[in-house]
């Protein structure tokens, strides 16, 4: 009985230690980045894609892999991302960070490429699959889990 309790305590403490560290098992911080192949397999399972659709989607994901990842502000994991102004008064939200002209241009270019990706994806998927895909994507303003 003591061995079981000690094992459970050890497992719990290791879990807590990893959670506090903020790092994933692969040693990187931040959101996990998927390869184009992993993205295709994920969507294939959810949308019941056929082999032809999988092949087309893989090529599309490879072409737009820079757009499909998280936002890039200079460096790999955050880089020169502007910081929020935390000096807001009580009851007020902190101000949004102000983007430089260069960052704004990069963001607009990224959004343009994302729209191109969505149009090409719409051509690969059936109407029903595309509708299901849109429902799966997090809505603007919501945080990803």
ZAZA-407766 format. One record per residue: residue in one letter; x, y, z of N, C-alpha, C, O in turn. Coordinates in nm, 2 decimals, always signed. Atoms other than C-alpha are relative to their C-alpha. Layout:
N
- type_nxx_nyy_nzz_caxx_cayy_cazz_cxx_cyy_czz_oxx_oyy_ozz
- A_X_Y_Z_X_Y_Z_X_Y_Z_X_Y_Z
...
***
This chain:
145
- type_nxx_nyy_nzz_caxx_cayy_cazz_cxx_cyy_czz_oxx_oyy_ozz
- X_+0.08_-0.12_+0.00_+0.00_+0.00_+0.00_+0.09_+0.13_+0.00_+0.06_+0.22_-0.07
- X_-0.09_-0.12_-0.01_+0.28_+0.24_+0.09_+0.07_+0.02_-0.14_+0.09_+0.14_-0.18
- X_-0.07_-0.01_+0.13_+0.45_+0.17_-0.25_-0.10_+0.07_-0.10_-0.05_+0.16_-0.17
- X_+0.10_-0.06_+0.09_+0.13_+0.27_-0.43_-0.01_+0.15_+0.03_-0.01_+0.23_-0.06
- X_+0.02_-0.14_-0.04_+0.09_+0.59_-0.23_+0.13_+0.08_-0.04_+0.12_+0.19_-0.10
- X_-0.13_-0.07_+0.03_+0.46_+0.68_-0.28_+0.01_+0.02_-0.15_+0.06_+0.12_-0.20
- X_+0.00_-0.01_+0.15_+0.43_+0.61_-0.66_-0.09_+0.11_-0.05_-0.05_+0.19_-0.13
- X_+0.10_-0.10_+0.04_+0.12_+0.83_-0.69_+0.06_+0.14_+0.04_+0.04_+0.23_-0.04
- X_-0.06_-0.12_-0.04_+0.30_+1.11_-0.50_+0.11_+0.04_-0.09_+0.12_+0.16_-0.13
- X_-0.11_-0.03_+0.09_+0.60_+1.09_-0.72_-0.05_+0.04_-0.14_+0.00_+0.14_-0.19
- X_+0.06_-0.03_+0.13_+0.39_+1.10_-1.04_-0.06_+0.14_+0.01_-0.05_+0.22_-0.08
- X_+0.06_-0.13_-0.02_+0.19_+1.40_-0.90_+0.10_+0.11_+0.00_+0.08_+0.22_-0.06
- X_-0.10_-0.10_-0.01_+0.50_+1.59_-0.81_+0.07_+0.03_-0.13_+0.11_+0.14_-0.16
- X_-0.06_-0.02_+0.13_+0.66_+1.53_-1.15_-0.09_+0.08_-0.09_-0.05_+0.17_-0.17
- X_+0.10_-0.07_+0.08_+0.34_+1.65_-1.32_+0.00_+0.15_+0.04_+0.00_+0.24_-0.05
- X_+0.01_-0.14_-0.04_+0.33_+1.97_-1.11_+0.13_+0.07_-0.04_+0.13_+0.19_-0.08
- X_-0.12_-0.07_+0.04_+0.70_+2.04_-1.17_+0.01_+0.03_-0.15_+0.06_+0.14_-0.19
- X_+0.00_-0.03_+0.15_+0.66_+2.01_-1.55_-0.10_+0.11_-0.03_-0.07_+0.19_-0.12
- X_+0.10_-0.10_+0.03_+0.35_+2.23_-1.54_+0.05_+0.14_+0.04_+0.03_+0.24_-0.03
- X_-0.05_-0.13_-0.04_+0.53_+2.50_-1.35_+0.11_+0.05_-0.08_+0.14_+0.17_-0.10
- X_-0.11_-0.04_+0.09_+0.83_+2.49_-1.58_-0.05_+0.07_-0.12_+0.02_+0.16_-0.17
- X_+0.05_-0.06_+0.12_+0.61_+2.59_-1.87_+0.06_-0.05_-0.13_+0.03_+0.01_-0.24
- X_-0.06_+0.06_+0.12_+0.80_+2.38_-2.12_-0.07_-0.13_-0.03_-0.11_-0.20_+0.05
- X_+0.05_+0.13_+0.04_+0.68_+2.10_-2.33_+0.11_-0.11_+0.01_+0.23_-0.07_+0.04
- X_-0.10_+0.11_-0.01_+0.86_+1.76_-2.34_+0.11_+0.02_-0.10_+0.22_-0.02_-0.07
- X_-0.11_-0.01_+0.10_+1.05_+1.86_-2.65_+0.09_+0.12_+0.04_+0.19_+0.15_-0.04
- X_-0.09_-0.10_-0.05_+1.21_+2.15_-2.45_-0.04_+0.14_-0.06_+0.03_+0.24_-0.01
- X_+0.04_-0.13_+0.05_+1.04_+2.43_-2.65_-0.11_+0.07_+0.08_-0.19_+0.00_+0.14
- X_+0.11_-0.07_-0.06_+0.82_+2.70_-2.51_-0.10_+0.04_-0.10_-0.07_+0.04_-0.22
- X_+0.10_-0.05_+0.10_+0.50_+2.83_-2.67_-0.08_-0.10_-0.06_-0.07_-0.22_-0.03
- X_+0.08_+0.10_+0.06_+0.25_+2.67_-2.89_+0.07_-0.10_-0.09_+0.18_-0.06_-0.14
- X_-0.06_+0.11_+0.08_+0.33_+2.35_-3.06_-0.01_+0.03_-0.15_-0.12_+0.07_-0.20
- X_+0.00_-0.02_+0.14_+0.42_+2.38_-3.43_-0.01_-0.14_-0.07_+0.07_-0.23_-0.04
- X_+0.02_+0.13_+0.07_+0.29_+2.10_-3.66_+0.06_+0.01_-0.14_+0.07_+0.12_-0.20
- X_-0.06_+0.00_+0.13_+0.45_+1.99_-3.98_-0.12_-0.01_-0.10_-0.23_-0.04_-0.06
- X_+0.11_+0.01_+0.09_+0.24_+2.00_-4.30_-0.06_-0.13_-0.01_-0.18_-0.15_-0.03
- X_+0.05_+0.13_+0.00_+0.21_+1.63_-4.29_-0.09_-0.03_+0.12_-0.20_-0.09_+0.10
- X_+0.09_+0.02_-0.11_+0.07_+1.63_-3.94_-0.13_+0.08_-0.01_-0.23_+0.03_+0.03
- X_+0.12_-0.07_+0.02_-0.18_+1.90_-4.03_-0.09_-0.07_-0.10_-0.22_-0.08_-0.07
- X_+0.08_+0.07_+0.10_-0.30_+1.69_-4.33_-0.07_-0.12_+0.07_-0.18_-0.15_+0.06
- X_+0.05_+0.12_-0.07_-0.34_+1.38_-4.11_-0.11_+0.04_+0.10_-0.21_-0.03_+0.12
- X_+0.10_-0.05_-0.09_-0.53_+1.58_-3.85_-0.13_+0.04_-0.07_-0.24_-0.01_-0.03
- X_+0.12_-0.04_+0.07_-0.77_+1.73_-4.10_-0.06_-0.13_-0.07_-0.19_-0.14_-0.08
- X_+0.05_+0.12_+0.07_-0.80_+1.39_-4.29_-0.09_-0.08_+0.10_-0.19_-0.13_+0.05
- X_+0.08_+0.07_-0.10_-0.93_+1.23_-3.97_-0.13_+0.07_+0.03_-0.23_+0.00_+0.05
- X_+0.11_-0.07_-0.04_-1.17_+1.50_-3.89_-0.10_+0.03_-0.12_-0.22_+0.03_-0.10
- X_+0.09_-0.03_+0.11_-1.31_+1.57_-4.24_-0.02_-0.11_-0.10_-0.09_-0.09_-0.20
- X_+0.02_+0.12_+0.09_-1.29_+1.22_-4.40_+0.05_+0.03_-0.14_-0.02_+0.02_-0.24
- X_-0.06_-0.03_+0.13_-1.06_+1.33_-4.68_+0.04_-0.12_-0.08_+0.08_-0.22_-0.02
- X_-0.05_+0.11_+0.08_-0.99_+1.10_-4.97_+0.15_+0.02_-0.04_+0.20_+0.12_+0.00
- X_-0.14_+0.00_+0.03_-0.64_+1.02_-5.10_+0.04_+0.12_-0.09_+0.14_+0.18_-0.07
- X_-0.03_-0.11_+0.09_-0.66_+1.28_-5.38_+0.00_+0.14_+0.08_+0.09_+0.22_+0.06
- X_+0.01_-0.12_-0.08_-0.77_+1.55_-5.13_+0.12_+0.02_+0.09_+0.18_+0.12_+0.11
- X_-0.11_+0.00_-0.09_-0.49_+1.45_-4.89_+0.13_+0.05_-0.08_+0.20_+0.13_-0.02
- X_-0.12_-0.04_+0.07_-0.22_+1.49_-5.16_-0.01_+0.15_-0.04_+0.09_+0.21_-0.03
- X_+0.01_-0.14_+0.04_-0.35_+1.83_-5.28_+0.02_+0.09_+0.13_+0.08_+0.19_+0.12
- X_-0.01_-0.08_-0.12_-0.38_+1.95_-4.92_+0.14_+0.00_+0.05_+0.19_+0.10_+0.10
- X_-0.15_+0.00_-0.04_-0.02_+1.84_-4.84_+0.08_+0.10_-0.08_+0.16_+0.17_-0.03
- X_-0.07_-0.10_+0.09_+0.11_+2.04_-5.14_-0.04_+0.14_+0.04_+0.05_+0.23_+0.05
- X_+0.05_-0.13_-0.04_-0.10_+2.34_-5.03_+0.07_+0.04_+0.13_+0.11_+0.15_+0.15
- X_-0.06_-0.03_-0.13_+0.03_+2.32_-4.67_+0.15_+0.02_-0.01_+0.20_+0.10_+0.06
- X_-0.15_-0.02_+0.02_+0.39_+2.29_-4.79_+0.02_+0.14_-0.06_+0.12_+0.21_-0.02
- X_-0.01_-0.13_+0.07_+0.34_+2.60_-5.01_-0.02_+0.11_+0.10_+0.04_+0.22_+0.09
- X_+0.04_-0.11_-0.10_+0.18_+2.80_-4.72_+0.04_-0.03_+0.14_-0.02_+0.02_+0.23
- X_-0.03_+0.03_-0.14_+0.36_+2.66_-4.42_+0.04_+0.12_+0.09_+0.03_+0.11_+0.21
- X_-0.03_-0.12_-0.08_+0.49_+3.00_-4.32_-0.12_+0.07_+0.05_-0.11_+0.15_+0.15
- X_+0.13_-0.07_-0.03_+0.13_+3.13_-4.30_-0.07_-0.09_+0.11_-0.15_-0.03_+0.19
- X_+0.08_+0.08_-0.08_-0.01_+2.83_-4.11_+0.05_-0.01_+0.15_-0.03_-0.05_+0.23
- X_-0.05_-0.01_-0.14_+0.21_+2.87_-3.80_-0.06_+0.11_+0.08_-0.14_+0.19_+0.02
- X_+0.04_-0.11_-0.08_+0.15_+3.11_-3.52_+0.06_+0.13_-0.04_+0.14_+0.13_-0.13
- X_-0.05_-0.13_+0.04_+0.22_+3.48_-3.54_+0.15_+0.01_+0.02_+0.20_-0.04_+0.12
- X_-0.15_-0.01_-0.01_+0.59_+3.57_-3.59_+0.03_+0.15_+0.01_+0.00_+0.23_-0.08
- X_-0.04_-0.14_-0.03_+0.72_+3.90_-3.44_+0.15_+0.00_+0.00_+0.21_+0.03_+0.11
- X_-0.15_-0.01_+0.00_+1.08_+3.88_-3.55_+0.06_-0.14_+0.03_+0.10_-0.20_-0.07
- X_-0.06_+0.12_-0.04_+1.21_+3.58_-3.36_-0.09_-0.13_-0.01_-0.20_-0.12_-0.05
- X_+0.07_+0.13_+0.01_+1.11_+3.21_-3.34_-0.12_+0.00_+0.10_-0.23_-0.04_+0.06
- X_+0.10_+0.01_-0.10_+0.91_+3.24_-3.02_-0.03_+0.13_+0.07_-0.03_+0.15_+0.19
- X_+0.04_-0.12_-0.05_+0.80_+3.59_-2.98_+0.09_+0.12_-0.05_+0.04_+0.22_-0.10
- X_-0.09_-0.10_+0.05_+1.11_+3.79_-3.07_-0.03_+0.14_+0.04_-0.03_+0.17_+0.16
- X_+0.02_-0.14_-0.03_+1.04_+4.16_-3.09_-0.15_+0.04_+0.01_-0.19_+0.15_-0.03
- X_+0.14_-0.03_-0.01_+0.67_+4.14_-3.02_-0.02_+0.12_+0.10_+0.04_+0.12_+0.21
- X_+0.02_-0.12_-0.10_+0.54_+4.47_-2.86_-0.07_-0.05_+0.12_-0.15_-0.14_+0.12
- X_+0.06_+0.04_-0.12_+0.45_+4.44_-2.50_-0.12_+0.09_+0.04_-0.13_+0.20_-0.01
- X_+0.12_-0.08_-0.05_+0.12_+4.55_-2.34_+0.04_+0.10_+0.10_+0.14_+0.08_+0.18
- X_-0.02_-0.10_-0.10_+0.11_+4.86_-2.14_-0.08_-0.04_+0.12_-0.20_-0.03_+0.12
- X_+0.07_+0.05_-0.12_+0.03_+4.73_-1.79_-0.03_+0.12_+0.10_-0.08_+0.09_+0.21
- X_+0.02_-0.11_-0.09_+0.00_+5.08_-1.64_-0.14_+0.06_-0.01_-0.15_+0.18_+0.01
- X_+0.14_-0.05_+0.01_-0.37_+5.12_-1.70_-0.06_+0.02_+0.14_-0.01_-0.05_+0.24
- X_+0.06_-0.03_-0.13_-0.58_+5.26_-1.42_-0.09_-0.11_+0.05_-0.11_-0.21_-0.03
- X_+0.08_+0.11_-0.06_-0.79_+5.04_-1.19_-0.13_-0.01_-0.08_-0.20_+0.09_-0.10
- X_+0.12_+0.02_+0.07_-1.08_+4.89_-1.37_+0.01_+0.02_-0.15_-0.09_-0.01_-0.23
- X_-0.02_-0.02_+0.14_-0.93_+4.97_-1.71_+0.08_-0.12_-0.06_+0.17_-0.18_+0.01
- X_-0.08_+0.11_+0.07_-0.79_+4.71_-1.96_+0.13_+0.06_-0.04_+0.14_+0.18_-0.07
- X_-0.13_-0.05_+0.05_-0.42_+4.74_-2.05_-0.01_+0.04_-0.14_-0.09_-0.02_-0.22
- X_+0.00_-0.04_+0.14_-0.36_+4.92_-2.38_+0.06_-0.11_-0.08_+0.15_-0.18_-0.04
- X_-0.06_+0.09_+0.10_-0.30_+4.71_-2.68_+0.13_+0.05_-0.05_+0.16_+0.17_-0.05
- X_-0.13_-0.04_+0.05_+0.05_+4.71_-2.81_-0.01_+0.06_-0.13_-0.09_+0.02_-0.22
- X_+0.00_-0.07_+0.12_+0.12_+4.94_-3.09_+0.10_-0.06_-0.10_+0.22_-0.08_-0.06
- X_-0.09_+0.06_+0.09_+0.27_+4.78_-3.40_+0.07_+0.11_-0.08_+0.02_+0.22_-0.10
- X_-0.07_-0.09_+0.08_+0.54_+4.95_-3.60_-0.05_-0.02_-0.14_-0.13_-0.11_-0.17
- X_+0.04_+0.00_+0.14_+0.48_+5.02_-3.97_+0.05_-0.13_-0.07_-0.03_-0.20_-0.14
- X_-0.05_+0.13_+0.06_+0.70_+4.72_-4.06_-0.08_-0.12_+0.05_-0.11_-0.21_-0.03
- X_+0.08_+0.11_-0.05_+0.51_+4.49_-3.83_-0.14_+0.00_-0.06_-0.20_-0.11_-0.09
- X_+0.13_-0.01_+0.06_+0.18_+4.61_-3.97_+0.00_-0.05_-0.14_-0.09_-0.12_-0.18
- X_-0.01_+0.05_+0.13_+0.29_+4.55_-4.32_+0.02_-0.15_-0.01_-0.04_-0.22_-0.09
- X_-0.02_+0.14_-0.01_+0.41_+4.20_-4.23_-0.13_-0.07_+0.03_-0.17_-0.17_-0.03
- X_+0.13_+0.06_-0.04_+0.07_+4.13_-4.06_-0.10_+0.00_-0.12_-0.17_-0.09_-0.14
- X_+0.09_-0.01_+0.12_-0.12_+4.26_-4.37_+0.04_-0.10_-0.11_-0.05_-0.16_-0.17
- X_-0.04_+0.10_+0.10_+0.09_+4.04_-4.60_-0.04_-0.14_+0.04_-0.08_-0.22_-0.04
- X_+0.04_+0.13_-0.05_+0.03_+3.74_-4.38_-0.15_-0.02_-0.01_-0.19_-0.13_-0.05
- X_+0.14_+0.02_+0.01_-0.34_+3.80_-4.38_-0.04_-0.02_-0.15_-0.14_-0.10_-0.18
- X_+0.02_+0.02_+0.15_-0.34_+3.83_-4.76_+0.03_-0.14_-0.04_-0.04_-0.20_-0.12
- X_-0.03_+0.14_+0.03_-0.16_+3.50_-4.79_-0.09_-0.10_+0.06_-0.12_-0.21_+0.01
- X_+0.09_+0.09_-0.07_-0.39_+3.34_-4.54_-0.14_-0.01_-0.08_-0.19_-0.12_-0.09
- X_+0.12_+0.00_+0.09_-0.69_+3.45_-4.76_+0.02_-0.09_-0.12_-0.07_-0.16_-0.17
- X_-0.03_+0.09_+0.12_-0.52_+3.29_-5.06_-0.01_-0.14_+0.03_-0.06_-0.22_-0.04
- X_+0.00_+0.14_-0.04_-0.47_+2.97_-4.87_-0.14_-0.05_+0.02_-0.18_-0.16_-0.03
- X_+0.14_+0.04_-0.02_-0.84_+2.96_-4.77_-0.07_-0.02_-0.13_-0.15_-0.11_-0.14
- X_+0.06_+0.02_+0.13_-0.95_+3.01_-5.13_+0.04_-0.13_-0.07_-0.04_-0.20_-0.12
- X_-0.05_+0.12_+0.06_-0.73_+2.73_-5.25_-0.05_-0.12_+0.07_-0.09_-0.22_+0.01
- X_+0.05_+0.11_-0.08_-0.84_+2.51_-4.96_-0.15_-0.03_-0.04_-0.19_-0.14_-0.04
- X_+0.14_+0.01_+0.04_-1.20_+2.58_-5.06_-0.02_-0.08_-0.13_-0.12_-0.15_-0.14
- X_+0.01_+0.07_+0.12_-1.13_+2.44_-5.40_+0.03_-0.15_+0.01_-0.01_-0.23_-0.07
- X_-0.04_+0.14_-0.02_-0.99_+2.12_-5.26_-0.11_-0.08_+0.08_-0.14_-0.19_+0.04
- X_+0.11_+0.07_-0.09_-1.27_+2.04_-5.00_-0.13_+0.02_-0.07_-0.16_+0.11_-0.15
- X_+0.14_-0.01_+0.04_-1.63_+1.98_-5.07_-0.06_+0.11_+0.08_-0.01_+0.15_+0.18
- X_+0.07_-0.10_-0.08_-1.88_+2.24_-4.95_-0.02_-0.04_+0.14_-0.01_+0.04_+0.23
- X_+0.02_+0.05_-0.13_-1.97_+2.03_-4.66_+0.12_-0.01_+0.09_+0.12_+0.03_+0.21
- X_-0.13_+0.01_-0.07_-1.61_+1.96_-4.56_+0.05_+0.14_+0.04_+0.10_+0.16_+0.15
- X_-0.05_-0.13_-0.03_-1.52_+2.33_-4.59_-0.08_+0.07_+0.11_-0.03_+0.14_+0.20
- X_+0.09_-0.06_-0.11_-1.82_+2.43_-4.37_+0.04_-0.06_+0.13_+0.05_+0.01_+0.23
- X_-0.05_+0.06_-0.12_-1.70_+2.18_-4.11_+0.13_+0.05_+0.04_+0.16_+0.07_+0.16
- X_-0.13_-0.06_-0.03_-1.35_+2.31_-4.14_-0.01_+0.14_+0.07_+0.06_+0.17_+0.17
- X_+0.02_-0.13_-0.05_-1.47_+2.66_-4.07_-0.05_+0.00_+0.15_-0.01_+0.08_+0.23
- X_+0.05_+0.01_-0.14_-1.66_+2.55_-3.76_+0.11_-0.05_+0.10_+0.10_-0.02_+0.22
- X_-0.11_+0.05_-0.08_-1.34_+2.37_-3.63_+0.09_+0.12_+0.04_+0.15_+0.11_+0.15
- X_-0.10_-0.11_-0.03_-1.13_+2.69_-3.65_-0.05_+0.09_+0.11_-0.17_+0.12_+0.12
- X_+0.04_-0.09_-0.11_-1.13_+2.91_-3.34_-0.04_+0.14_-0.06_+0.02_+0.19_-0.16
- X_+0.04_-0.13_+0.04_-1.32_+3.23_-3.39_+0.09_+0.11_+0.04_+0.16_+0.10_+0.14
- X_-0.08_-0.11_-0.03_-1.15_+3.56_-3.40_-0.03_+0.06_+0.14_-0.14_+0.07_+0.18
- X_+0.01_-0.06_-0.14_-1.09_+3.70_-3.04_+0.00_-0.11_+0.10_+0.01_-0.08_+0.22
- X_+0.00_+0.11_-0.10_-1.11_+3.35_-2.88_+0.14_-0.05_+0.01_+0.22_-0.05_-0.09
- X_-0.13_+0.06_-0.02_-0.80_+3.20_-2.73_+0.00_-0.15_-0.03_-0.10_-0.21_-0.01
- X_-0.01_+0.15_+0.02_-0.68_+2.86_-2.84_+0.04_-0.06_+0.13_+0.11_-0.01_+0.21
- X_-0.03_+0.07_-0.12_-0.66_+2.60_-2.57_+0.13_-0.07_+0.00_+0.17_-0.13_+0.09
***
